[in-house]
Amino acid sequence: MKRGVFIDVVFVSGMVSGMASKESERVPNEVLIQQLEIDGRAFLGVRIELGAPLLLIKGVRGYLGCGYFSLDAANNVGDALAIVRGVFSFDDMLDAEVKEVSQKAK
């Protein structure tokens, strides 16, 4: 599967700076927003460093989230959400088995 190019944007205390980095690098206490190309399609990746990383890949029709996300909340607002667990990177998310999906994602 073609993973594409990662373009990082790091928000630090209200300042924005672009940086080239490997997707696997951990940046403590940071929010990373990345444009992802997966199988020729554009997605937005968000990574927030917490105890374990909070990970989100957003597409046009819905999003793929890690275990931090709530299926109940997604159902309440009508979002299409698929949840994967035990992931620490965007690559992990793409390789993981989907554990739960919202009503709209079915």
N, C-alpha and C positions, 0 to 999 in steps of 0.2 A: 504494500500500500504506500503510495506516495504521500509523505508527510508535508512536504513543501518547506517554505521559508518562514522562519519566525522573526517577527519584527517586534522588539520589546519597547514599551513605553513605561517608564517607572515614575510614579508619583511619590515625591518625597517632600513632606512638610509644605504642600501646596505648590511646589516647583515641579515642572515636567522636564524630563530629559530623555532623549532616545539613547539606547545602548544596544550594542550587539552582544548577545550572550548565547550560550547553549541553553536549551530548554531545561536541561536537568539541573542547572545551577540553582541553588537556594539563596535567596536574598532575604535575610531576616528582617521582619517588621516592614515589609514592602508590599505594595500592590503592583502586580504586573498585568498589563493589558497587551495582548498580542494578536496581530492579524495572522490567522492560520489559513493555509491552503491544504485542503484534504480532498484527495481524489479530484482535483481540478476545481473545487468549489471553495468559496471564501467563507470563513467563520471567524468569530471573535472569541479569543480565549482570555479568561480572567483567572488570575492566581493570587490569592491572598495568603500570606504566611501567617498561620496560627499554630496551634499545637501540632496539627497535621495541616497540610495545605488545603485551603478551600479552593476547589477547582470548578470552573464552568466553561463549557464550550457552547456558544450561542450561534444558531443558524437562523435562517429566514422563517422556518416553520416551528421552531421550538428550541429546546436546549437540553444538553446533557450535563448533569451535575453530579457531584460527589455526595457522600453520605451526610454532609452538613445540610443538604436541602430537604425541604419538607414536601412530601407528596400531598398532604392535606392542604397546605397553602397553595400549591400549584392548582389543585382541583378547585379551590375556592375562588380563584381569580381566572380560571379557564385557560391556564397555560399548558402547553405540551411539554412535559418534562420526562426524561428518562434518568434513572438514578443508577450509578455504579458505585461500588464500595471497595475499600482497600487500595485506593489509587493515590499516587504521589506525583504524577506528571500527566501531561496531555497524552503522551504516548500510552501510558498505563490505561487512561480512560478509553482510548480507542481499541485497546486489546481486551478490556474487561467485559465480562458478561453483565448485561443489563439485569438488575435485580428487581426494579419496580418501574412502572410507568403510570403517568396520570391518565385520567379518563380521555382527555383530548389527544393524547399520544397513542392511544390504542388503535 
